[in-house]
């Protein structure tokens, strides 16, 4: 009863997140879009929120579109992953496939930049260059100014989406022409 008359600023970040999730699942949606639902939360509250989303997903059988920058959360929450760069989809694959066989240069660079216990004392991988201005994005592939493999065509024409295998999609000119193109 106390919470019913509270203003959002009177609630903790974790409580605010719980209220938003409760509102989102109250109508039994087929799709729950969770955009950075654990940002700015401490690790304990973050774990509680992730458990709550998992429970809601199981109980309602809803699909969850989980938007995050945290690959640790991706590995815990996702079956299938889409990697975006500057608003464009670079790669889509089942989680295990993406982690073991990343194809897009941005996906590879992201995975290399994740700190792991085995890399203790080693320098972290850095993606050179700057994130583009989305008001004036680069022409062609948006990653080309930072890509170590960029070709002339990458600078002028957005790459097609190529299907690799059964469920792996990648948007990159480095893929072979013989692969199946997806329109």
N, C-alpha and C positions, 0 to 999 in steps of 0.2 A: 504493500500500500504506500509506503514511503516513496518508492521509486516512481509511482504513477504521477505524483505531483512535482517531481524533480525536473529541473532544467538540464539540458545536456552538459553544461559546464560544471554541474554539481556531481557528475558521474566520472569515474575513472575511465581511462582509455579502454581498458578491457571491458568494462561494463557498457560503454558506448558501443563497442564492437558487438557484444552479445545482443544488445537491443536491436542493432541494425540487422543482424542475422535472424533474430526472431521475427522482425517485420518482413524480411525477405522470404522466409520459409512459411510464413503463416498462411499463404494462399496456395500451398503445395505446388510450387512451380515445376515445370518440366526442366527448366534451365535456371541455375543459380549462377549469377556473375559475381565473382568475388575479386574485386580490384584492390590489390595490396591490403587484404584484411588484417594482416599482422604487422604492418609497418608501425614504427614508434611504440611497440609494446615490448615489455621485458620478456625474457625467454620463457618464464613460467606461464605468463598470461598467453603468450604466443602458442605454447603447446596446448593450452586449454581451448583456445579459439580453433586451432586445427582439429582437435578432437571433436569439438562441437560441429564443425563443418562436415567431418567424416560421418558423424552420427546422423546428422540431418540428411546427408546423401544416401545413407543406408536405409533410413526410415522412409524417405519420400521417393526413393529410386530416381531422384533428379540427377541430371548431368550437371557438372560444375565446371564453369570456365574460370580457371584460377589465373589471375594476372599478378605476376610478381617478378622481382629482380633477384630473388633469393633461390639459387639452385638447390640449396639444402631442402627448402620447402618443396621445390619442384619434384625432387626425388622421393619425397615422402607422400606427396598428395596426387601426383599425376600419372596417368597411364600413357598419355599421348602429349607431345610437347610441340608448340609452335614457337620458334625463335624469331622475334621481330627486330629490325634495325631501322631506326628513323621512320617508323610508321609503316614499313613494308615488311611482309613476311619473307624471311630468308630461307627458313627450313621448317618442315613439319615431319615428325616421325614418332613412332612408339618410343617411350622413354629409354628402354634398354638399347634400342637401335641408335638413338641419338647420342647416347653416352659412349657407346662402343665404336660407332662409325659416323662421326660428324662429317658432313660434306661441305657445307658452306664455310668459307674462310672466317666469317664472323663467329659462327658457332664454335669452330675449332679454337679461335682466339679466346672466346669466353671460357671455354672449358679449361684451357691452359692457364687462365688467370685465377682459377679457384685455388686458394691455399689448401694444401693437404698435409697431414702429418709427415708423410714420406718426403716432402720437399723442405723439411725444416732446415733453415740456414741458406737455402737457395734463393736467388732473386725471383720475385714474382714476374710472370709474363705480363708485358704491358702492350696494349693496343695503341700503336702510334697514331698521332694526329688528334684532331678534335671532333667531338660530336657535331654534326652539321646543324646549321640554322634551319629549322623546319619551316620558317617563313620563306626561305630561299634555298630549298634543298638542292643538292647537286643533281645534275642531269644524269640519265642512265641509271646504273645501279647506285643506290645511295651510299653504299659502303666503299665504292671505288677509291675515294681520296685516302682511305686508310688501309686499303687492301694491298698486301705485298704481291698479289698475283694479278692485279688489274691489267686489262688489255685495253686497246683503243675502243673497242665496241662497248666495253663496260662504261665508258665515259659519256656515251651518246644515246644508248638505247637500253631501256630497262630489260633485264634478262627474263626469258620465259620461265615458267614453272615446269620442271622436269620431274617425271616420275621415275624413281630408282627402286627397283624391286616392287614388292606388293603394296607397301604403305608409306614409303619414304618419298617426300617431295622436297625439292630444292630449287631455289631461284638463283642460278649462277651459270655464267658462260663457260666455266671450267668443266661442266659436265659434258660428256660425249654426245655428239649429235645423234648417235644411234639409239639413245635412250628414248623412252616414250614421253612425248610432250603432253602436258595437261593444259587444256584451254581454260 
